[in-house]
Amino acid sequence: MATSPASAAATAGRVTTVVTETMAGWCVLMTVDGYSKLMEADECIESDWFCAGCRRWYMYIIGGAKEAAAADLATFVIGLESPDDEVKVRYKLTLLNRAGEIISATQSFATLSSSVNSTEMGAMDTQYLLEDSFQIRCEVAVVTEITAARPPDLPRHLGGLLASQVGADATFQVGGEVFAAHRCVLAARSGVFMAELFGPGKGTSAAAAAPVRIDGVEPRVFRALLHFIYTDSLPEVEVGEGGGDDDEVAMARGLLAAADRFGVESLKLICGDVLCNSIDARTAVDLLELADNHGCPSLKAACVKVIKDLLAKVSPSSSPIRKRQKKLN
């Protein structure tokens, strides 16, 4: 039987690097086929050198130590060749599987110099790779001067529109509370709201005037969802009896489920990042189930890492963490 080029590359192991210049800087696409084979041959996988901002850069992947609980964790690093002076770089790292689906995304600033010439950009649990292959898309921009950007007016104006309810033409009944909003804004930000408000049979005046009942969502979560849809930011969380951190985590859990339900992907990523910082022995199993149910791979990978670390420290028992071990393998 003939072997496809992709299968052959995955069997042998291959790394390719493509660099393109963009309006903001440079975009580096590193494709890794046959990850496990490459890691067997060496402790790290390097990209080709590429030029950005008149300097030579490289990316490499460090695999987890084979005896460690994080053996399946791959860490992604960007480095600068022999910098003579301090260099500030802005990067956006996107990890994709072989099908081109986004696994996770992150962005940040880093300052490199002769003493620190590389920085970790992110990590991925490799046991969820599709066909032992993945792509790294890294957008790099060398920053000559960082200035405070003027906050955009649009989120502030739309937030004011939501608060004033001027021109609101849609109402929602959520847990005994009524919320007014603007159909065009909701439809522009969410395909689910687009179908709900402008789908077949929804264009009549009677249908538009009828309140939409939303079940399974807390009123405060729906209020925060509307705030994000209008302003692209999260509101301040009101502190209750559970304390500030507990309230923030509870809100992030509710918003993650709501964002998945209404198709607000950027909010899912933000909630996933918030919940990643709250994973411990008490919450790891529940958050792993939440990530499974609502398609949040970055949160799932972080939960898996924490659970593996915990499993390495405890003896076999009837603990909740042990009961999930089969699902991690």
Backbone bond lengths (Angstrom), bond angles and torsions (degrees), N, CA, C in turn:
res aa  C-N    CA-C-N  psi(-1)  N-CA   C-N-CA  omega(-1)  CA-C   N-CA-C  phi
1 M - - - 1.455 - - 1.525 109.62 -
2 A 1.317 118.11 136.66 1.468 122.03 -176.69 1.526 110.03 -71.59
3 T 1.330 115.68 148.17 1.469 121.83 178.90 1.517 109.14 -105.43
4 S 1.332 116.56 130.88 1.458 120.09 -179.31 1.518 109.60 -69.28
5 P 1.359 118.35 154.99 1.468 120.86 177.14 1.515 112.59 -57.29
6 A 1.345 116.64 -38.36 1.470 119.48 -179.63 1.513 110.85 -65.55
7 S 1.368 116.74 -41.91 1.464 119.76 179.92 1.515 110.96 -66.63
8 A 1.342 115.99 -39.92 1.459 119.61 179.10 1.520 111.37 -63.59
9 A 1.334 116.30 -41.01 1.467 119.88 178.89 1.516 110.72 -64.47
10 A 1.351 116.97 -40.30 1.451 120.41 -179.37 1.523 110.86 -66.20
11 T 1.374 116.61 -35.23 1.457 120.17 -179.76 1.521 110.97 -68.04
12 A 1.351 116.09 -44.12 1.461 120.28 -176.74 1.528 112.13 -82.01
13 G 1.315 117.46 -32.21 1.452 121.48 -175.48 1.518 110.90 91.35
14 R 1.330 116.39 123.30 1.459 119.76 -177.57 1.526 109.38 -153.27
15 V 1.338 115.57 144.30 1.461 121.89 176.68 1.516 108.54 -125.64
16 T 1.325 117.34 129.44 1.462 121.46 175.84 1.528 108.53 -125.61
17 T 1.328 115.47 147.04 1.463 121.79 -179.03 1.521 109.53 -129.02
18 V 1.332 116.31 128.32 1.463 121.89 177.50 1.527 107.69 -124.54
19 V 1.333 116.75 128.50 1.466 121.57 -177.86 1.523 109.16 -119.11
20 T 1.318 116.66 130.64 1.468 121.93 176.60 1.526 108.59 -129.87
21 E 1.333 115.59 145.59 1.466 120.33 177.43 1.512 109.00 -87.94
22 T 1.334 116.67 138.27 1.458 122.74 179.62 1.527 109.08 -120.15
23 M 1.340 115.43 177.04 1.461 120.13 178.96 1.529 110.90 -62.71
24 A 1.353 116.90 -33.91 1.464 120.27 -175.43 1.523 113.44 -95.58
25 G 1.327 118.10 -16.11 1.455 119.95 -176.71 1.516 111.36 168.57
26 W 1.322 116.59 -121.33 1.462 121.68 -177.91 1.514 109.19 -136.08
27 C 1.334 115.70 145.28 1.456 122.03 177.89 1.527 108.35 -116.77
28 V 1.325 116.60 122.62 1.463 122.69 -178.46 1.524 108.21 -110.97
29 L 1.328 116.89 123.87 1.460 121.93 177.45 1.522 108.36 -112.13
30 M 1.310 116.70 111.38 1.468 123.07 -179.41 1.525 108.05 -107.75
31 T 1.320 116.92 117.83 1.457 122.41 -179.44 1.525 109.72 -105.63
32 V 1.318 116.28 126.94 1.466 121.94 -179.09 1.518 108.89 -115.85
33 D 1.313 117.06 115.19 1.462 123.44 174.97 1.525 108.59 -109.42
34 G 1.336 116.71 133.50 1.456 119.94 -179.39 1.509 112.34 71.25
35 Y 1.331 116.89 51.06 1.466 121.72 -175.10 1.528 111.75 -56.14
36 S 1.342 117.23 -48.08 1.464 119.58 -175.38 1.525 111.65 -62.82
37 K 1.353 118.00 -37.27 1.459 120.87 178.37 1.515 111.21 -65.58
38 L 1.328 116.32 -40.68 1.460 120.26 179.44 1.528 111.16 -65.30
39 M 1.338 117.32 -39.36 1.450 119.98 -178.89 1.534 111.57 -71.42
40 E 1.327 117.44 -26.38 1.456 119.74 175.10 1.524 111.22 -66.68
41 A 1.330 115.88 -32.33 1.465 120.46 -176.74 1.522 112.86 -82.37
42 D 1.325 117.86 -24.48 1.463 120.34 -176.56 1.519 109.06 -153.78
43 E 1.354 116.85 166.75 1.443 120.94 -179.17 1.524 112.55 -83.38
44 C 1.331 116.73 -14.95 1.454 119.65 179.09 1.517 109.90 -148.54
45 I 1.332 115.41 162.06 1.467 122.40 179.07 1.523 107.14 -119.42
46 E 1.327 117.04 125.49 1.463 120.91 -176.82 1.519 111.12 -108.98
47 S 1.329 115.52 147.14 1.457 121.10 171.93 1.526 109.26 -83.88
48 D 1.317 116.30 172.55 1.461 119.91 168.96 1.533 108.68 -69.41
49 W 1.342 115.95 156.98 1.459 119.33 172.17 1.525 109.27 -65.53
50 F 1.332 116.84 146.67 1.462 120.35 173.88 1.517 108.88 -141.17
51 C 1.328 115.79 152.97 1.464 122.32 -177.39 1.519 109.96 -98.94
52 A 1.311 116.32 134.28 1.461 122.69 175.04 1.521 107.60 -150.26
53 G 1.322 116.76 125.41 1.460 120.37 -179.08 1.514 112.82 63.39
54 C 1.350 117.05 36.19 1.468 123.32 179.63 1.531 112.19 63.07
55 R 1.325 117.10 26.05 1.457 121.91 177.56 1.521 109.30 -133.04
56 R 1.350 115.81 157.87 1.457 121.51 -179.56 1.530 109.88 -98.20
57 W 1.348 114.19 127.26 1.450 121.71 -177.02 1.529 109.70 -121.83
58 Y 1.319 115.44 167.29 1.456 121.08 174.47 1.524 108.32 -154.83
59 M 1.328 115.47 158.67 1.461 121.54 172.55 1.520 108.13 -122.48
60 Y 1.308 116.52 149.15 1.460 118.80 172.66 1.524 109.89 -148.00
61 I 1.337 114.06 160.50 1.456 122.80 -176.71 1.520 107.94 -117.44
62 I 1.315 115.98 130.01 1.458 121.50 177.15 1.517 108.24 -108.16
63 G 1.334 117.18 124.75 1.456 121.41 177.06 1.514 110.56 -83.54
64 G 1.348 116.93 156.42 1.458 121.35 178.92 1.518 111.02 -70.88
65 A 1.321 115.77 151.87 1.463 120.50 177.21 1.522 109.93 -62.69
66 K 1.329 117.45 137.13 1.454 121.48 -172.91 1.525 112.70 -63.74
67 E 1.347 117.68 -27.49 1.450 119.17 -178.94 1.525 112.21 -90.63
68 A 1.318 117.51 -4.02 1.463 120.47 -174.70 1.511 111.18 -91.03
69 A 1.343 114.64 160.75 1.463 119.39 178.14 1.516 111.22 -67.29
70 A 1.353 116.11 -22.77 1.467 120.64 -179.12 1.521 111.33 -97.96
71 A 1.335 116.98 33.78 1.466 120.10 -176.26 1.516 112.24 -61.70
72 D 1.331 117.79 -27.97 1.458 120.97 -177.92 1.527 112.69 -89.04
73 L 1.335 117.48 4.09 1.457 120.25 -176.36 1.519 110.20 -91.92
74 A 1.340 116.49 125.41 1.464 122.21 176.07 1.523 108.41 -104.67
75 T 1.339 116.86 130.29 1.464 122.34 -179.23 1.519 109.41 -107.95
76 F 1.338 116.94 134.75 1.460 122.44 -176.03 1.524 109.40 -107.28
77 V 1.340 114.98 129.77 1.466 121.75 -173.09 1.524 108.92 -127.69
78 I 1.332 116.76 141.78 1.465 121.74 171.24 1.523 107.43 -115.57
79 G 1.343 115.93 137.59 1.454 120.37 -177.53 1.516 112.11 -133.52
80 L 1.319 115.79 160.28 1.463 123.76 -178.67 1.518 108.62 -120.76
81 E 1.315 116.92 132.66 1.456 121.27 -177.83 1.528 111.10 -74.55
82 S 1.314 117.82 118.78 1.466 126.21 170.48 1.527 114.12 40.03
83 P 1.348 118.56 61.60 1.473 118.79 179.22 1.522 111.50 -68.81
84 D 1.336 116.88 133.51 1.463 121.68 177.42 1.518 111.68 -85.97
85 D 1.333 116.15 -25.17 1.451 119.92 -178.84 1.522 108.62 -136.44
86 E 1.306 116.26 -179.16 1.458 121.94 -178.61 1.525 110.05 -76.07
87 V 1.325 116.46 133.26 1.462 122.40 -178.57 1.522 108.63 -126.52
88 K 1.329 116.09 127.27 1.462 121.29 175.62 1.521 108.63 -99.48
89 V 1.324 116.41 133.14 1.452 121.07 -177.92 1.527 109.07 -132.52
90 R 1.314 114.97 139.75 1.461 121.57 172.83 1.521 107.31 -108.86
91 Y 1.323 117.56 131.15 1.457 119.37 -178.51 1.530 110.20 -135.38
92 K 1.318 114.25 152.25 1.471 121.97 172.78 1.513 106.98 -128.68
93 L 1.319 116.85 118.70 1.458 122.99 -176.69 1.523 109.36 -106.48
94 T 1.336 116.30 125.72 1.457 122.11 176.63 1.521 108.52 -124.69
95 L 1.330 117.05 127.07 1.460 122.88 178.49 1.518 108.78 -104.00
96 L 1.325 116.43 131.11 1.459 121.50 -178.00 1.527 109.44 -128.45
97 N 1.340 115.98 147.45 1.455 118.17 174.19 1.526 109.31 -84.48
98 R 1.328 116.49 -177.79 1.464 119.85 -174.29 1.527 112.52 -63.78
99 A 1.339 116.10 -26.27 1.462 120.33 179.15 1.524 112.69 -80.51
100 G 1.355 116.86 -0.59 1.459 120.45 -179.56 1.509 114.08 84.68
101 E 1.344 117.73 8.20 1.454 121.34 179.03 1.534 109.87 -83.67
102 I 1.331 115.93 139.35 1.461 120.68 -177.39 1.521 110.15 -72.42
103 I 1.328 116.26 126.64 1.463 122.20 175.01 1.528 109.77 -88.44
104 S 1.309 117.02 -47.13 1.454 121.60 177.35 1.519 108.90 -161.92
105 A 1.334 115.62 163.94 1.467 120.68 178.57 1.520 108.74 -147.78
106 T 1.327 116.06 144.02 1.457 121.31 178.32 1.520 108.76 -152.19
107 Q 1.325 116.63 155.81 1.462 120.21 176.15 1.519 109.34 -145.94
108 S 1.338 115.63 150.86 1.466 119.49 -176.91 1.526 109.68 -167.90
109 F 1.337 116.13 177.76 1.456 124.29 172.69 1.526 108.70 -108.99
110 A 1.313 116.34 154.56 1.460 121.27 173.62 1.526 108.36 -146.38
111 T 1.324 115.87 149.54 1.456 122.17 175.71 1.525 108.12 -116.26
112 L 1.336 116.20 119.27 1.455 121.73 -178.31 1.524 109.95 -111.59
113 S 1.336 115.32 151.31 1.459 120.59 -178.27 1.516 108.46 -154.01
114 S 1.328 115.99 -174.51 1.458 119.97 179.69 1.528 111.82 -65.19
115 S 1.330 117.22 -27.10 1.462 120.33 -179.76 1.522 112.23 -87.92
116 V 1.329 117.95 -30.75 1.471 122.93 177.33 1.528 107.10 -131.11
117 N 1.328 116.58 97.51 1.462 119.15 -173.37 1.525 113.32 -107.57
118 S 1.349 117.63 15.77 1.466 120.26 176.07 1.518 108.71 -152.31
119 T 1.336 116.36 161.01 1.457 121.35 179.19 1.520 109.68 -149.30
120 E 1.338 115.85 143.96 1.461 120.37 176.17 1.521 109.84 -75.02
121 M 1.338 115.82 132.93 1.460 120.57 -179.00 1.523 112.57 -100.95
122 G 1.334 118.48 -26.54 1.456 120.68 -177.68 1.513 110.02 170.16
123 A 1.346 115.72 -179.37 1.462 120.99 -178.43 1.519 109.35 -145.92
124 M 1.341 115.65 163.21 1.456 121.61 -178.68 1.520 109.30 -147.38
125 D 1.353 116.69 140.93 1.457 121.12 174.03 1.522 108.04 -81.49
126 T 1.326 116.94 112.95 1.466 121.38 -170.98 1.522 113.67 -77.17
127 Q 1.333 118.90 -9.17 1.458 118.14 -179.59 1.527 111.97 -70.71
128 Y 1.337 117.21 -11.43 1.455 119.94 179.00 1.537 112.21 -100.68
129 L 1.332 117.23 14.77 1.458 120.20 179.38 1.524 110.96 -67.15
130 L 1.329 115.75 147.15 1.456 122.03 176.07 1.527 107.91 -95.76
131 E 1.337 117.20 117.11 1.465 123.49 179.99 1.532 111.81 59.28
132 D 1.344 116.93 31.50 1.467 121.52 174.79 1.528 111.98 58.93
133 S 1.330 116.74 29.34 1.468 121.13 -176.51 1.524 109.77 -138.90
134 F 1.334 116.22 156.44 1.457 121.18 175.20 1.518 109.27 -163.80
135 Q 1.326 115.57 171.41 1.462 122.17 177.41 1.526 109.18 -125.25
136 I 1.321 115.30 146.35 1.464 122.44 173.13 1.521 107.48 -117.10
137 R 1.315 116.17 119.72 1.470 120.23 174.58 1.521 107.85 -109.12
138 C 1.327 115.29 116.18 1.465 120.57 -177.24 1.527 109.16 -120.34
139 E 1.325 116.03 118.85 1.462 121.88 176.79 1.527 107.59 -97.79
140 V 1.334 115.87 119.96 1.466 122.40 -172.08 1.524 109.87 -117.48
141 A 1.322 116.04 134.09 1.458 121.14 174.40 1.522 109.14 -137.91
142 V 1.334 116.32 124.96 1.465 120.76 176.32 1.523 108.07 -81.53
143 V 1.323 115.93 125.87 1.465 121.63 -174.13 1.519 108.94 -99.63
144 T 1.314 116.56 119.92 1.461 120.70 178.34 1.518 111.66 -85.56
145 E 1.318 116.30 -31.62 1.462 120.40 179.30 1.512 108.48 -155.77
146 I 1.331 117.09 128.94 1.462 122.02 178.62 1.516 108.58 -98.28
147 T 1.312 116.11 117.67 1.462 121.47 178.83 1.517 109.17 -118.64
148 A 1.297 115.48 150.15 1.456 120.02 179.19 1.525 109.57 -68.07
149 A 1.312 115.40 124.03 1.464 120.26 179.99 1.523 109.91 -82.37
150 R 1.318 115.07 144.26 1.456 119.35 176.70 1.520 109.52 -70.78
151 P 1.338 117.93 129.40 1.468 119.54 179.93 1.528 110.35 -59.33
152 P 1.327 118.17 137.29 1.464 119.93 179.54 1.522 111.18 -65.70
153 D 1.318 115.88 147.35 1.464 120.73 -177.94 1.529 112.53 -80.50
154 L 1.338 117.45 -28.63 1.457 119.98 -171.90 1.530 113.06 -58.54
155 P 1.353 120.10 -49.18 1.470 118.03 179.02 1.526 112.79 -58.69
156 R 1.341 116.27 -39.36 1.472 119.34 179.86 1.523 110.86 -65.24
157 H 1.335 116.57 -41.74 1.468 119.79 179.89 1.524 111.95 -67.65
158 L 1.334 116.61 -42.27 1.465 119.17 179.30 1.523 111.02 -68.79
159 G 1.345 116.72 -35.61 1.457 119.22 175.75 1.520 111.43 -62.34
160 G 1.322 116.33 -39.50 1.454 120.10 176.18 1.517 112.23 -65.15
161 L 1.326 116.45 -37.06 1.463 120.71 177.76 1.525 110.83 -63.43
162 L 1.358 116.46 -42.65 1.463 120.15 178.11 1.523 110.77 -63.32
163 A 1.326 116.75 -42.91 1.466 120.26 -177.98 1.530 111.82 -67.09
164 S 1.327 116.95 -38.38 1.465 120.54 -177.99 1.523 113.14 -78.25
165 Q 1.343 116.55 -25.15 1.466 123.77 -177.37 1.529 112.71 63.52
166 V 1.324 117.40 15.23 1.462 120.34 177.09 1.535 109.45 -64.98
167 G 1.312 116.58 127.89 1.463 121.19 178.62 1.511 114.36 76.23
168 A 1.339 117.91 7.62 1.466 120.04 179.78 1.521 110.47 -61.98
169 D 1.336 115.76 134.21 1.464 119.67 -177.46 1.528 112.88 -131.38
170 A 1.331 116.67 18.55 1.460 121.41 176.05 1.520 108.81 -143.82
171 T 1.327 116.42 139.89 1.459 120.95 177.02 1.519 109.28 -126.10
172 F 1.329 114.83 147.73 1.461 121.56 -178.51 1.520 108.82 -130.29
173 Q 1.328 116.14 133.21 1.453 122.34 174.98 1.526 108.05 -99.80
174 V 1.327 115.40 115.75 1.463 120.73 -176.47 1.522 108.65 -131.03
175 G 1.318 116.12 108.94 1.460 120.62 176.13 1.509 114.58 53.75
176 G 1.310 118.26 39.75 1.457 121.45 178.34 1.512 114.25 89.18
177 E 1.321 118.81 -5.98 1.461 122.29 176.38 1.528 109.86 -108.64
178 V 1.323 115.72 153.87 1.461 121.88 -179.32 1.525 108.77 -116.20
179 F 1.324 115.66 131.92 1.461 122.16 179.96 1.523 109.17 -120.68
180 A 1.339 115.88 135.39 1.466 121.62 177.00 1.524 108.99 -105.40
181 A 1.329 115.57 141.85 1.463 119.85 -178.82 1.524 109.15 -153.03
182 H 1.323 115.30 -176.86 1.464 121.82 -176.01 1.524 108.86 -115.28
183 R 1.307 115.73 121.32 1.466 121.27 -172.69 1.521 112.35 -58.08
184 C 1.314 118.16 -41.87 1.468 120.71 -176.68 1.535 111.17 -65.31
185 V 1.324 117.04 -39.00 1.461 120.11 179.49 1.525 109.85 -65.20
186 L 1.325 116.98 -46.82 1.460 120.95 -179.39 1.526 111.18 -62.67
187 A 1.332 116.55 -42.92 1.471 120.56 -178.23 1.523 111.46 -66.89
188 A 1.338 116.93 -35.11 1.463 120.14 179.66 1.524 111.99 -68.23
189 R 1.316 117.19 -26.58 1.465 121.41 -174.97 1.524 113.64 -100.36
190 S 1.325 117.31 -14.75 1.463 120.14 -174.60 1.519 110.67 -146.17
191 G 1.337 116.03 122.30 1.458 120.15 175.83 1.516 111.96 -65.01
192 V 1.332 117.21 -29.45 1.461 120.36 178.04 1.526 110.20 -67.21
193 F 1.323 117.06 -44.81 1.465 119.94 176.34 1.536 110.76 -66.51
194 M 1.316 117.49 -34.73 1.460 120.35 176.11 1.522 110.74 -57.08
195 A 1.344 116.65 -47.85 1.461 120.69 179.87 1.522 111.33 -67.66
196 E 1.325 116.56 -38.38 1.456 120.57 -177.67 1.524 112.27 -68.83
197 L 1.327 116.51 -37.89 1.463 120.57 -172.77 1.519 113.85 -98.03
198 F 1.348 117.31 -25.34 1.465 119.63 -176.43 1.530 112.91 -127.39
199 G 1.327 116.98 11.56 1.457 120.35 179.25 1.520 111.76 -72.07
200 P 1.338 117.03 -178.21 1.477 121.17 -179.80 1.523 111.35 -53.48
201 G 1.317 115.91 131.19 1.446 121.69 178.79 1.504 115.18 78.88
202 K 1.350 117.34 1.82 1.460 120.39 -177.73 1.527 112.85 -98.68
203 G 1.331 116.30 -4.95 1.460 119.13 -173.40 1.512 114.73 -84.51
204 T 1.350 117.89 -9.35 1.460 120.00 -178.92 1.519 110.73 -73.01
205 S 1.306 115.88 156.52 1.465 120.00 -179.28 1.517 111.53 -65.15
206 A 1.346 116.52 -34.43 1.465 119.78 179.73 1.523 110.28 -67.27
207 A 1.342 116.23 -42.85 1.464 119.60 179.58 1.518 110.74 -65.72
208 A 1.345 116.58 -38.00 1.459 119.98 -179.40 1.520 111.68 -67.79
209 A 1.338 116.36 -31.97 1.460 119.89 -177.31 1.529 112.38 -80.91
210 A 1.326 117.67 -20.57 1.464 120.47 -176.32 1.523 110.36 -72.26
211 P 1.335 117.67 132.49 1.476 119.80 177.12 1.526 110.87 -62.78
212 V 1.317 116.21 144.98 1.464 122.33 177.16 1.525 107.57 -98.29
213 R 1.324 115.35 123.22 1.463 119.58 -179.42 1.529 109.62 -88.84
214 I 1.334 116.04 128.51 1.455 122.57 179.38 1.522 108.71 -114.89
215 D 1.309 116.75 112.88 1.464 121.48 178.73 1.522 110.13 -101.44
216 G 1.327 115.36 156.05 1.462 120.28 174.54 1.513 114.83 79.34
217 V 1.331 118.53 11.98 1.461 122.67 178.67 1.529 108.49 -131.01
218 E 1.319 117.40 131.50 1.461 120.73 176.57 1.529 110.05 -68.30
219 P 1.332 117.68 145.37 1.471 119.60 178.25 1.524 113.33 -55.45
220 R 1.343 118.20 -41.73 1.467 119.39 -177.85 1.533 110.85 -68.04
221 V 1.330 117.17 -31.44 1.460 120.43 176.71 1.531 110.05 -69.71
222 F 1.328 117.22 -42.84 1.463 119.90 178.93 1.525 110.72 -65.28
223 R 1.336 117.04 -37.05 1.469 120.66 176.66 1.530 110.38 -61.54
224 A 1.338 116.23 -43.23 1.464 120.38 178.22 1.525 111.46 -66.89
225 L 1.344 116.93 -36.44 1.466 120.85 176.73 1.526 110.75 -61.40
226 L 1.323 116.80 -46.13 1.470 119.89 177.73 1.536 110.58 -61.69
227 H 1.308 116.71 -42.22 1.470 120.40 179.14 1.522 110.19 -58.28
228 F 1.325 117.58 -43.94 1.466 120.27 179.96 1.525 110.88 -67.30
229 I 1.312 117.71 -41.40 1.462 120.83 -179.62 1.534 111.00 -59.50
230 Y 1.322 117.05 -38.64 1.461 120.95 -178.16 1.531 112.58 -82.30
231 T 1.320 117.73 -36.15 1.468 120.11 -170.22 1.526 114.48 -114.14
232 D 1.336 117.92 -9.14 1.469 122.33 -176.97 1.521 111.26 60.38
233 S 1.321 117.23 31.51 1.459 122.01 178.27 1.521 108.75 -147.70
234 L 1.330 115.80 160.34 1.459 120.44 178.69 1.519 110.14 -91.33
235 P 1.327 117.62 143.08 1.473 119.54 176.52 1.513 111.03 -76.84
236 E 1.303 116.42 165.03 1.458 120.75 173.70 1.531 108.64 -65.97
237 V 1.335 116.02 135.26 1.460 120.49 -179.22 1.518 109.10 -83.87
238 E 1.331 115.82 128.04 1.462 120.22 177.25 1.519 109.23 -72.57
239 V 1.322 117.05 127.77 1.460 122.24 -177.72 1.517 109.47 -79.81
240 G 1.339 116.92 125.94 1.458 122.67 179.14 1.511 111.40 -110.57
241 E 1.318 114.52 -153.94 1.453 119.52 -177.59 1.518 112.73 -68.96
242 G 1.333 118.22 -26.15 1.457 120.82 -176.91 1.508 114.23 -75.66
243 G 1.328 118.34 -9.60 1.463 120.07 -177.24 1.509 110.83 94.88
244 G 1.344 115.97 160.05 1.458 121.02 -173.83 1.508 114.13 -59.80
245 D 1.356 117.55 -49.50 1.456 120.35 -177.32 1.516 111.68 -64.02
246 D 1.350 117.57 -43.69 1.454 121.10 -179.78 1.523 111.07 -63.06
247 D 1.318 117.14 -40.44 1.467 120.80 178.99 1.520 110.91 -65.58
248 E 1.336 116.93 -40.03 1.459 120.35 179.78 1.525 110.67 -64.95
249 V 1.337 116.77 -41.30 1.462 120.46 178.99 1.522 110.68 -66.90
250 A 1.332 116.95 -43.70 1.461 120.56 178.69 1.527 111.16 -61.05
251 M 1.326 116.30 -40.84 1.459 119.60 177.62 1.521 111.21 -65.70
252 A 1.338 117.54 -41.78 1.467 121.15 179.30 1.520 111.33 -63.25
253 R 1.331 117.38 -38.62 1.463 120.91 177.33 1.523 110.80 -63.08
254 G 1.332 115.52 -47.36 1.464 119.05 179.77 1.518 112.43 -65.00
255 L 1.330 116.17 -40.37 1.466 119.88 -179.82 1.524 111.96 -68.85
256 L 1.340 117.71 -34.64 1.468 119.99 177.33 1.521 110.21 -61.07
257 A 1.335 116.52 -46.01 1.462 120.28 178.49 1.531 111.26 -63.96
258 A 1.342 116.83 -42.13 1.465 120.38 -179.86 1.528 111.17 -67.58
259 A 1.345 116.86 -40.11 1.464 120.30 179.02 1.523 111.01 -63.12
260 D 1.325 116.64 -38.82 1.464 120.12 176.79 1.524 110.67 -66.83
261 R 1.294 116.72 -42.18 1.475 121.29 -178.87 1.522 111.92 -63.63
262 F 1.337 116.88 -39.13 1.464 119.76 -175.68 1.532 112.71 -103.10
263 G 1.324 117.47 8.21 1.459 120.71 172.41 1.514 115.11 70.64
264 V 1.328 118.07 36.07 1.469 121.81 178.05 1.534 106.95 -102.08
265 E 1.331 117.15 85.24 1.459 122.17 -169.74 1.523 113.25 -65.39
266 S 1.328 117.68 -38.80 1.471 119.13 -179.17 1.523 111.26 -63.16
267 L 1.317 117.35 -34.49 1.467 120.62 177.45 1.526 110.32 -69.34
268 K 1.326 117.77 -35.52 1.468 120.79 176.02 1.521 111.23 -59.52
269 L 1.330 116.98 -44.13 1.459 120.47 179.84 1.525 111.61 -62.84
270 I 1.337 116.85 -41.72 1.467 120.59 -179.71 1.522 110.46 -65.08
271 C 1.333 116.70 -45.35 1.467 120.04 179.70 1.520 110.80 -64.31
272 G 1.337 116.78 -38.06 1.456 120.20 176.88 1.517 111.59 -60.18
273 D 1.342 117.50 -41.56 1.468 121.44 178.25 1.533 111.11 -64.20
274 V 1.340 116.96 -41.32 1.472 120.36 178.95 1.521 110.23 -62.59
275 L 1.327 116.65 -44.98 1.463 120.42 -177.34 1.524 112.16 -70.92
276 C 1.331 117.75 -28.35 1.470 120.26 176.82 1.522 111.21 -59.38
277 N 1.316 117.15 -29.11 1.462 120.82 -178.90 1.525 112.84 -84.00
278 S 1.333 117.46 -1.51 1.468 120.15 -178.01 1.525 112.33 -116.39
279 I 1.337 117.65 11.21 1.466 120.61 -177.66 1.521 109.66 -77.49
280 D 1.331 116.65 127.82 1.465 122.27 172.94 1.521 107.50 -149.34
281 A 1.338 116.62 -172.12 1.464 120.64 -177.42 1.527 112.10 -60.99
282 R 1.327 116.25 -28.32 1.464 120.74 -177.71 1.522 112.45 -79.20
283 T 1.322 117.22 -32.45 1.468 120.51 -171.81 1.527 114.74 -109.63
284 A 1.341 117.81 -11.13 1.470 120.52 -169.49 1.522 112.99 -58.61
285 V 1.344 117.06 -45.66 1.471 120.06 -176.75 1.524 110.96 -66.70
286 D 1.339 117.16 -45.40 1.469 120.13 -179.86 1.521 111.58 -63.61
287 L 1.336 116.78 -40.79 1.461 119.43 179.90 1.520 111.48 -69.84
288 L 1.333 117.46 -32.96 1.464 119.92 175.32 1.522 110.40 -63.10
289 E 1.325 117.03 -41.80 1.464 120.40 177.87 1.525 110.77 -65.61
290 L 1.333 116.54 -39.98 1.466 120.50 177.45 1.524 110.63 -61.26
291 A 1.342 116.64 -44.61 1.467 120.65 179.12 1.522 111.21 -63.89
292 D 1.338 116.89 -39.41 1.466 121.17 177.17 1.520 111.16 -61.13
293 N 1.321 116.06 -46.48 1.464 121.09 -174.10 1.517 112.93 -69.25
294 H 1.336 116.43 -28.61 1.469 119.07 -172.03 1.525 113.52 -119.03
295 G 1.326 117.35 16.35 1.462 120.86 171.21 1.515 114.03 60.96
296 C 1.335 116.29 57.51 1.471 120.96 178.89 1.531 108.41 -120.31
297 P 1.346 118.90 85.79 1.469 121.05 -172.95 1.519 114.72 -63.31
298 S 1.333 118.75 -34.93 1.471 119.62 -179.35 1.520 110.87 -66.19
299 L 1.338 117.81 -41.59 1.458 121.31 177.50 1.524 110.10 -67.29
300 K 1.319 116.78 -39.46 1.464 120.64 179.37 1.527 110.87 -61.78
301 A 1.326 116.96 -45.66 1.466 120.36 -179.92 1.517 111.01 -62.74
302 A 1.336 117.39 -39.69 1.467 120.45 179.45 1.527 110.74 -66.25
303 C 1.345 117.47 -39.43 1.470 120.70 178.10 1.524 110.81 -65.36
304 V 1.333 115.84 -41.97 1.459 120.26 179.76 1.526 110.31 -59.99
305 K 1.315 117.49 -42.86 1.467 121.19 -179.99 1.525 111.06 -62.72
306 V 1.339 116.74 -45.57 1.458 119.99 -179.91 1.522 110.75 -63.61
307 I 1.330 117.25 -42.78 1.462 120.68 -179.15 1.519 110.88 -65.33
308 K 1.325 117.03 -40.78 1.464 119.39 177.58 1.528 110.84 -62.82
309 D 1.304 117.26 -41.14 1.464 120.18 177.67 1.527 110.77 -61.90
310 L 1.340 116.24 -40.16 1.459 119.74 179.54 1.525 111.05 -68.78
311 L 1.331 116.24 -39.96 1.464 120.12 179.76 1.525 111.47 -63.51
312 A 1.315 115.97 -31.14 1.466 119.33 -179.97 1.528 111.88 -71.38
313 K 1.334 116.51 -17.02 1.466 120.34 -175.80 1.532 113.39 -101.08
314 V 1.357 117.02 -16.72 1.459 119.16 -174.51 1.512 110.30 -111.84
315 S 1.322 117.30 154.96 1.459 122.57 175.82 1.516 108.65 -85.62
316 P 1.357 119.04 160.77 1.473 120.99 179.16 1.522 110.83 -54.56
317 S 1.315 114.81 132.46 1.461 120.77 -179.32 1.505 108.53 -155.56
318 S 1.284 116.13 -174.29 1.466 121.49 179.03 1.511 111.54 -96.64
319 S 1.357 117.00 23.26 1.457 120.06 -178.56 1.522 110.23 -66.70
320 P 1.356 118.36 155.46 1.466 121.14 178.97 1.510 112.33 -57.92
321 I 1.344 117.01 -33.63 1.457 119.56 -178.38 1.521 110.22 -66.25
322 R 1.363 117.26 -41.62 1.455 120.43 179.31 1.521 111.77 -62.43
323 K 1.304 116.93 -33.08 1.461 119.88 -178.15 1.520 112.24 -67.84
324 R 1.361 117.44 -19.37 1.464 120.17 179.12 1.515 112.37 -95.62
325 Q 1.356 118.47 2.57 1.460 121.07 -172.49 1.515 111.24 -60.69
326 K 1.348 118.03 -41.83 1.468 120.73 -177.31 1.523 111.41 -61.71
327 K 1.316 118.33 -31.80 1.453 121.15 -179.31 1.510 112.10 -74.20
328 L 1.339 117.68 -17.26 1.457 121.02 -179.16 1.519 111.84 -89.13
329 N 1.325 117.66 -15.68 1.462 121.33 -175.92 1.526 111.48 -97.20
